[in-house]
Amino acid sequence: MTETNLLAAQPVVAGKPNGLPDKFWDSETNSVRMDDLVKSYCALEKKMSAGFSMPDDEEGRMKVLRALGVPETPDAYQVTVKDNLLEPDMEVNKRLHAKGFTPEQVQEVYDLAADRLVPMILDIAAEFQAEREIERLVEAFGGPEQWREVSRQLLAFGRKNLPPAVLEGLSGSYDGVMALHRMMKGDAPAMLDSAKATGAVTEAELQSLMRDPKYWRDRDPATMAKVTDGFKRIYGKN
């Protein structure tokens, strides 16, 4: 009886498989050159695992960048800004273009700036503005000790007589605090009569504006300007 070694046996191939390159086919033995095929696969795997490297020559580099979608010039980037405090910057775009950024990557840079940097800058600006407003109030009331006492009285008065949103709005600016101080001193009625006589904004209209989220939450410039003008018309200037 003839013994068969299944491990050593080679599969019988009727002809060259479709798609198999000629270099991997042995026409004499009518079989696949397995050693060559394995070596070629290993070489391909090694090359792919090493990652892509940009061509050294400028022409080759530009071909790759064009294939990735990078425009020929930085002014070809079409950027949509998410915040009115931002606008496309050509110097920034030039630097991004030099690094081979695609339009999608450039847009992501501006989106990140709107989402992360702008709120941070606004917070810093608000803190700086608040410090400047407090300095003005300290000076207006004669010093730190006097201001601490007046601010305590104003807060107690506001909590007792005003809606929380209105008190918060008044407390956020120098003009608002001075208006609150005039209210507390009892100057409001005469000023309201004067405002009504001239057809200016009424106190009720002013308070309605201050309840609007555009004022106390969003700090909308147009709404804040209306409120500030209302303070000056109703309660007078300091």
Sine and cosine of phi, psi and omega as CSV:
sin_phi,cos_phi,sin_psi,cos_psi,sin_omega,cos_omega
0.00,0.00,0.72,-0.70,0.02,-1.00
-0.99,0.10,0.80,-0.60,0.02,-1.00
-1.00,0.04,0.62,-0.78,-0.01,-1.00
-0.93,-0.37,0.81,-0.59,0.07,-1.00
-1.00,-0.07,0.98,-0.21,-0.08,-1.00
-0.91,0.41,-0.50,0.86,-0.03,-1.00
-0.95,0.31,-0.50,0.87,-0.05,-1.00
-1.00,-0.04,-0.22,0.98,-0.06,-1.00
-0.95,0.32,0.63,-0.78,0.03,-1.00
-0.98,-0.20,0.61,-0.80,0.02,-1.00
-0.91,0.41,0.58,-0.81,0.02,-1.00
-0.99,0.10,0.84,-0.54,-0.02,-1.00
-0.92,-0.40,0.81,-0.59,-0.05,-1.00
-0.95,0.30,-0.54,0.84,-0.01,-1.00
-0.23,-0.97,0.09,-1.00,-0.03,-1.00
-0.89,0.45,0.78,-0.63,0.01,-1.00
-0.89,0.45,0.53,-0.85,0.03,-1.00
-0.89,0.46,0.71,-0.70,0.05,-1.00
1.00,0.04,-0.18,0.98,0.00,-1.00
-0.98,0.21,0.83,-0.56,0.03,-1.00
-0.87,0.49,0.51,-0.86,-0.05,-1.00
-0.86,0.52,-0.54,0.84,-0.07,-1.00
-0.91,0.41,-0.29,0.96,0.01,-1.00
-0.98,-0.19,0.15,0.99,-0.03,-1.00
-0.89,-0.46,0.79,-0.61,0.04,-1.00
-0.98,-0.17,0.97,-0.25,-0.06,-1.00
-0.95,0.31,-0.41,0.91,-0.01,-1.00
-0.95,0.32,-0.68,0.74,-0.02,-1.00
-0.99,-0.12,-0.05,1.00,0.00,-1.00
0.83,0.56,0.74,0.67,-0.05,-1.00
-0.54,-0.84,0.28,-0.96,0.01,-1.00
-0.99,0.17,0.70,-0.72,0.08,-1.00
-0.98,0.19,1.00,0.05,-0.12,-0.99
-0.89,0.45,-0.64,0.77,-0.01,-1.00
-0.87,0.49,-0.72,0.69,0.00,-1.00
-0.90,0.43,-0.63,0.78,0.00,-1.00
-0.90,0.43,-0.68,0.73,0.01,-1.00
-0.91,0.41,-0.68,0.73,0.01,-1.00
-0.88,0.48,-0.66,0.75,-0.01,-1.00
-0.91,0.41,-0.65,0.76,0.02,-1.00
-0.89,0.45,-0.71,0.71,-0.01,-1.00
-0.88,0.47,-0.64,0.77,0.01,-1.00
-0.91,0.41,-0.65,0.76,0.02,-1.00
-0.91,0.42,-0.70,0.72,0.01,-1.00
-0.88,0.48,-0.66,0.75,0.01,-1.00
-0.90,0.44,-0.65,0.76,-0.01,-1.00
-0.92,0.40,-0.65,0.76,-0.03,-1.00
-0.94,0.34,-0.61,0.80,-0.02,-1.00
-0.94,0.35,-0.37,0.93,0.01,-1.00
-0.96,0.27,-0.24,0.97,0.04,-1.00
1.00,0.09,0.17,-0.98,-0.03,-1.00
-1.00,0.08,0.67,-0.75,0.06,-1.00
-0.86,-0.52,0.71,-0.70,-0.01,-1.00
-0.93,0.36,0.67,-0.74,0.05,-1.00
-0.83,0.56,0.55,-0.84,-0.03,-1.00
-0.97,0.26,-0.56,0.83,-0.05,-1.00
-0.99,0.16,0.51,-0.86,-0.07,-1.00
-0.90,0.43,-0.62,0.79,-0.01,-1.00
-0.89,0.45,-0.71,0.71,0.02,-1.00
-0.91,0.42,-0.64,0.77,0.02,-1.00
-0.88,0.47,-0.70,0.71,-0.01,-1.00
-0.90,0.43,-0.58,0.82,0.03,-1.00
-0.89,0.45,-0.67,0.74,0.01,-1.00
-0.91,0.42,-0.69,0.72,-0.02,-1.00
-0.90,0.44,-0.66,0.75,0.04,-1.00
-0.89,0.45,-0.63,0.77,0.00,-1.00
-0.91,0.42,-0.50,0.87,0.02,-1.00
-0.99,0.16,-0.20,0.98,0.03,-1.00
0.97,-0.25,0.07,1.00,0.03,-1.00
-0.94,0.35,0.80,-0.60,-0.02,-1.00
-0.93,0.36,0.25,-0.97,-0.03,-1.00
-0.94,0.34,-0.54,0.84,-0.01,-1.00
-0.75,-0.66,0.45,-0.89,-0.03,-1.00
-0.92,0.40,-0.42,0.91,0.00,-1.00
-0.96,0.28,-0.07,1.00,0.04,-1.00
-1.00,0.09,-0.15,0.99,0.06,-1.00
-0.91,0.42,0.75,-0.66,0.07,-1.00
-0.96,-0.27,0.98,-0.21,-0.11,-0.99
-0.96,-0.29,0.72,-0.69,0.11,-0.99
-0.95,-0.31,0.86,-0.50,-0.02,-1.00
-1.00,-0.04,0.62,-0.78,-0.06,-1.00
-1.00,-0.06,-0.13,0.99,-0.06,-1.00
-0.67,-0.74,0.67,-0.74,-0.05,-1.00
-0.95,0.32,-0.11,0.99,0.09,-1.00
-0.99,0.14,-0.19,0.98,0.00,-1.00
-0.95,-0.32,0.43,-0.91,0.16,-0.99
-0.45,-0.89,0.47,-0.88,-0.01,-1.00
-0.84,0.55,0.69,-0.73,-0.03,-1.00
-0.90,-0.43,0.86,-0.50,-0.08,-1.00
-0.91,0.42,-0.59,0.80,0.00,-1.00
-0.91,0.41,-0.64,0.77,0.07,-1.00
-0.90,0.44,-0.71,0.71,-0.01,-1.00
-0.88,0.47,-0.59,0.80,0.03,-1.00
-0.89,0.45,-0.67,0.74,-0.01,-1.00
-0.92,0.38,-0.64,0.77,0.03,-1.00
-0.92,0.39,-0.62,0.78,0.02,-1.00
-0.91,0.42,-0.64,0.77,0.02,-1.00
-0.89,0.45,-0.46,0.89,0.03,-1.00
-1.00,0.02,0.02,1.00,0.06,-1.00
0.99,0.16,0.51,0.86,0.00,-1.00
-0.96,0.27,0.70,-0.71,0.09,-1.00
-0.98,0.21,0.27,-0.96,0.05,-1.00
-0.83,0.56,-0.61,0.79,0.01,-1.00
-0.91,0.42,-0.63,0.77,0.01,-1.00
-0.93,0.36,-0.63,0.78,0.04,-1.00
-0.90,0.44,-0.68,0.73,0.03,-1.00
-0.88,0.48,-0.62,0.78,0.02,-1.00
-0.90,0.44,-0.59,0.81,0.04,-1.00
-0.88,0.48,-0.72,0.70,0.01,-1.00
-0.93,0.37,-0.60,0.80,0.03,-1.00
-0.90,0.43,-0.65,0.76,0.03,-1.00
-0.90,0.43,-0.63,0.78,0.03,-1.00
-0.89,0.45,-0.66,0.75,0.01,-1.00
-0.93,0.37,-0.63,0.78,-0.08,-1.00
-0.98,0.20,-0.56,0.83,-0.14,-0.99
-0.92,-0.39,-0.72,0.69,-0.10,-0.99
-0.98,0.21,-0.69,0.73,-0.05,-1.00
-0.87,0.50,-0.75,0.67,0.06,-1.00
-0.85,0.52,-0.61,0.79,0.01,-1.00
-0.91,0.42,-0.68,0.73,0.01,-1.00
-0.91,0.42,-0.65,0.76,0.01,-1.00
-0.91,0.43,-0.61,0.79,0.04,-1.00
-0.89,0.45,-0.70,0.71,0.01,-1.00
-0.89,0.45,-0.68,0.73,0.01,-1.00
-0.90,0.43,-0.63,0.77,0.01,-1.00
-0.91,0.42,-0.66,0.76,0.03,-1.00
-0.90,0.44,-0.68,0.74,0.02,-1.00
-0.89,0.45,-0.70,0.72,0.00,-1.00
-0.89,0.45,-0.66,0.76,0.01,-1.00
-0.88,0.47,-0.66,0.75,0.03,-1.00
-0.89,0.46,-0.66,0.75,0.02,-1.00
-0.91,0.41,-0.63,0.77,0.01,-1.00
-0.91,0.42,-0.66,0.75,0.02,-1.00
-0.90,0.43,-0.65,0.76,0.05,-1.00
-0.86,0.51,-0.66,0.75,0.03,-1.00
-0.90,0.43,-0.65,0.76,0.00,-1.00
-0.93,0.37,-0.66,0.76,0.04,-1.00
-0.86,0.50,-0.68,0.73,0.01,-1.00
-0.92,0.39,-0.66,0.75,-0.04,-1.00
-0.90,0.43,-0.56,0.83,-0.06,-1.00
-0.98,-0.18,0.14,0.99,0.17,-0.99
1.00,-0.06,0.22,0.98,0.06,-1.00
0.74,-0.67,0.18,-0.98,-0.07,-1.00
-0.87,0.50,-0.68,0.73,-0.04,-1.00
-0.90,0.43,-0.72,0.70,0.01,-1.00
-0.89,0.45,-0.67,0.74,0.00,-1.00
-0.90,0.44,-0.63,0.77,0.02,-1.00
-0.87,0.49,-0.67,0.75,0.00,-1.00
-0.94,0.35,-0.70,0.72,0.01,-1.00
-0.90,0.44,-0.67,0.74,-0.01,-1.00
-0.89,0.45,-0.58,0.82,0.04,-1.00
-0.91,0.42,-0.69,0.73,0.01,-1.00
-0.91,0.41,-0.67,0.74,0.00,-1.00
-0.89,0.45,-0.67,0.75,0.01,-1.00
-0.89,0.45,-0.69,0.72,0.02,-1.00
-0.90,0.44,-0.68,0.73,0.02,-1.00
-0.89,0.45,-0.72,0.70,-0.03,-1.00
-0.90,0.45,-0.67,0.74,0.01,-1.00
-0.89,0.45,-0.50,0.87,-0.03,-1.00
-0.99,0.13,-0.54,0.84,-0.20,-0.98
-0.90,-0.43,-0.21,0.98,-0.11,-0.99
-0.83,-0.56,0.47,-0.88,0.14,-0.99
-0.89,0.45,0.52,-0.85,-0.04,-1.00
-0.81,0.59,-0.66,0.75,-0.03,-1.00
-0.91,0.41,-0.61,0.79,0.01,-1.00
-0.93,0.36,-0.69,0.72,0.03,-1.00
-0.87,0.49,-0.67,0.74,0.01,-1.00
-0.89,0.46,-0.66,0.75,0.00,-1.00
-0.90,0.43,-0.69,0.72,0.02,-1.00
-0.90,0.43,-0.58,0.81,-0.06,-1.00
-0.96,0.29,-0.14,0.99,-0.11,-0.99
-1.00,-0.01,-0.02,1.00,-0.03,-1.00
-0.51,-0.86,0.33,-0.94,0.04,-1.00
-0.87,0.49,-0.74,0.67,0.00,-1.00
-0.87,0.49,-0.63,0.78,0.00,-1.00
-0.91,0.42,-0.67,0.74,0.01,-1.00
-0.91,0.42,-0.68,0.74,0.02,-1.00
-0.90,0.43,-0.59,0.81,0.07,-1.00
-0.90,0.43,-0.68,0.73,0.04,-1.00
-0.88,0.47,-0.63,0.78,0.02,-1.00
-0.90,0.44,-0.65,0.76,0.03,-1.00
-0.92,0.40,-0.60,0.80,0.09,-1.00
-0.86,0.50,-0.74,0.68,-0.06,-1.00
-0.89,0.45,-0.58,0.82,-0.01,-1.00
-0.96,0.26,-0.20,0.98,0.03,-1.00
1.00,-0.01,0.32,0.95,0.00,-1.00
-1.00,0.07,-0.15,0.99,-0.13,-0.99
-0.88,0.48,-0.72,0.69,-0.09,-1.00
-0.84,0.55,-0.74,0.68,-0.02,-1.00
-0.89,0.46,-0.63,0.77,0.00,-1.00
-0.93,0.36,-0.56,0.83,0.04,-1.00
-0.91,0.41,-0.66,0.75,0.03,-1.00
-0.88,0.48,-0.64,0.77,0.01,-1.00
-0.92,0.40,-0.65,0.76,0.00,-1.00
-0.90,0.43,-0.66,0.75,-0.01,-1.00
-0.91,0.41,-0.60,0.80,-0.02,-1.00
-0.90,0.43,-0.55,0.83,-0.02,-1.00
-1.00,-0.04,0.00,1.00,0.00,-1.00
0.97,0.24,0.29,0.96,-0.01,-1.00
-0.98,0.21,0.06,-1.00,-0.02,-1.00
-0.88,0.47,0.64,-0.77,0.01,-1.00
-1.00,0.03,0.21,-0.98,0.02,-1.00
-0.89,0.45,-0.61,0.79,0.01,-1.00
-0.90,0.44,-0.64,0.76,0.03,-1.00
-0.92,0.39,-0.62,0.79,0.02,-1.00
-0.90,0.44,-0.71,0.71,0.00,-1.00
-0.91,0.42,-0.57,0.82,0.06,-1.00
-0.89,0.45,-0.66,0.75,0.05,-1.00
-0.88,0.48,-0.64,0.77,-0.06,-1.00
-0.96,0.27,-0.36,0.93,0.09,-1.00
-0.98,0.20,-0.32,0.95,-0.01,-1.00
-0.90,0.43,0.79,-0.61,0.04,-1.00
-0.83,0.56,-0.40,0.92,0.04,-1.00
-0.88,0.48,-0.47,0.88,-0.01,-1.00
-1.00,0.05,-0.86,0.52,-0.16,-0.99
-0.99,0.12,-0.30,0.95,0.01,-1.00
-0.94,-0.33,-0.78,0.63,-0.12,-0.99
-1.00,0.04,-0.29,0.96,-0.05,-1.00
0.81,0.58,0.70,0.71,0.00,-1.00
-0.88,0.48,0.83,-0.56,-0.08,-1.00
-0.82,0.57,-0.68,0.74,-0.04,-1.00
-0.91,0.41,-0.69,0.73,0.01,-1.00
-0.92,0.40,-0.66,0.75,0.02,-1.00
-0.90,0.45,-0.58,0.81,0.02,-1.00
-0.91,0.41,-0.64,0.77,0.03,-1.00
-0.90,0.44,-0.67,0.74,0.00,-1.00
-0.91,0.42,-0.72,0.70,0.01,-1.00
-0.86,0.50,-0.69,0.73,0.03,-1.00
-0.90,0.44,-0.61,0.79,0.04,-1.00
-0.90,0.44,-0.66,0.75,0.06,-1.00
-0.83,0.56,-0.75,0.66,-0.09,-1.00
-0.92,0.40,-0.62,0.79,-0.03,-1.00
-0.94,0.33,-0.66,0.75,-0.08,-1.00
-0.99,0.12,-0.73,0.68,-0.15,-0.99
-0.97,-0.25,-0.05,1.00,0.04,-1.00
0.98,0.17,0.20,-0.98,0.01,-1.00
-1.00,-0.04,0.50,-0.87,0.04,-1.00
-0.96,0.28,0.00,0.00,0.00,0.00
